[in-house]
Amino acid sequence: GTVYFAKLLVDAGVAPSVSEARRLIDGGGVKVNGEAVEAKRYNVAPDFLKEAKIQVGKKKFVRLV
């Protein structure tokens, strides 16, 4: 299975909507463990997010446990 990454960003409270989360991903504004998420990569493997530090923009951070 895969995780819909844009929805996860909304559920975590770092993006106001799924469409805005997709725009942030496409624009290079989302990083996982310091690496920018590739554009159009909305579905990711759960292992990719295991204990990940997600950064959205310059000031919003979330750690998944």
DRENMI-992115 format. One record per residue (C-alpha): residue number from 0; x, y, z; residue in three letters. Coordinates in steps of 0.2 Angstrom, whole numbers. Each point is the difference from the previous one (the first is absolute). Layout:
N
LOVO | NUM | X | Y | Z | ALA
...
//
This chain:
65
LOVO | 0 | 0 | 0 | 0 | GLY
LOVO | 1 | 4 | 18 | -1 | THR
LOVO | 2 | -3 | 16 | 10 | VAL
LOVO | 3 | -8 | 15 | -9 | TYR
LOVO | 4 | 13 | 13 | 6 | PHE
LOVO | 5 | -10 | 15 | -4 | ALA
LOVO | 6 | -14 | -6 | 12 | LYS
LOVO | 7 | 13 | -4 | 13 | LEU
LOVO | 8 | 6 | 18 | -1 | LEU
LOVO | 9 | -18 | 7 | 3 | VAL
LOVO | 10 | -3 | -13 | 14 | ASP
LOVO | 11 | 16 | 6 | 9 | ALA
LOVO | 12 | -5 | 18 | -1 | GLY
LOVO | 13 | 14 | 7 | -11 | VAL
LOVO | 14 | -11 | 2 | -16 | ALA
LOVO | 15 | -17 | 8 | 0 | PRO
LOVO | 16 | -7 | -11 | -14 | SER
LOVO | 17 | 5 | -15 | -11 | VAL
LOVO | 18 | 1 | 11 | -15 | SER
LOVO | 19 | 12 | 12 | 9 | GLU
LOVO | 20 | 10 | -14 | 6 | ALA
LOVO | 21 | 2 | -6 | -18 | ARG
LOVO | 22 | 5 | 17 | -6 | ARG
LOVO | 23 | 13 | 0 | 14 | LEU
LOVO | 24 | 7 | -17 | -5 | ILE
LOVO | 25 | 1 | 6 | -18 | ASP
LOVO | 26 | 9 | 16 | 4 | GLY
LOVO | 27 | 13 | -9 | 10 | GLY
LOVO | 28 | -6 | 7 | 17 | GLY
LOVO | 29 | -1 | -16 | 9 | VAL
LOVO | 30 | 15 | -10 | 6 | LYS
LOVO | 31 | 1 | -17 | 9 | VAL
LOVO | 32 | 16 | -2 | 10 | ASN
LOVO | 33 | 8 | 15 | -8 | GLY
LOVO | 34 | -3 | -6 | -18 | GLU
LOVO | 35 | -13 | 8 | -11 | ALA
LOVO | 36 | -15 | -11 | -6 | VAL
LOVO | 37 | 0 | -2 | -18 | GLU
LOVO | 38 | -14 | 9 | -10 | ALA
LOVO | 39 | -16 | -10 | -3 | LYS
LOVO | 40 | 5 | -13 | 13 | ARG
LOVO | 41 | -16 | 0 | 10 | TYR
LOVO | 42 | 0 | -19 | 4 | ASN
LOVO | 43 | 14 | -6 | 11 | VAL
LOVO | 44 | 5 | -17 | 8 | ALA
LOVO | 45 | -3 | 0 | 19 | PRO
LOVO | 46 | 19 | -4 | 2 | ASP
LOVO | 47 | 4 | 17 | -8 | PHE
LOVO | 48 | -9 | 8 | 15 | LEU
LOVO | 49 | 6 | -11 | 14 | LYS
LOVO | 50 | 6 | 12 | 14 | GLU
LOVO | 51 | 2 | 14 | -13 | ALA
LOVO | 52 | 2 | 18 | 3 | LYS
LOVO | 53 | -11 | 10 | -12 | ILE
LOVO | 54 | 3 | 18 | -4 | GLN
LOVO | 55 | -13 | 11 | -9 | VAL
LOVO | 56 | 7 | 17 | -4 | GLY
LOVO | 57 | 12 | 8 | 11 | LYS
LOVO | 58 | -8 | -1 | 17 | LYS
LOVO | 59 | -12 | -15 | 1 | LYS
LOVO | 60 | 7 | -16 | 6 | PHE
LOVO | 61 | -8 | -17 | 4 | VAL
LOVO | 62 | 8 | -16 | 7 | ARG
LOVO | 63 | -8 | -16 | -4 | LEU
LOVO | 64 | 2 | -14 | 13 | VAL
//
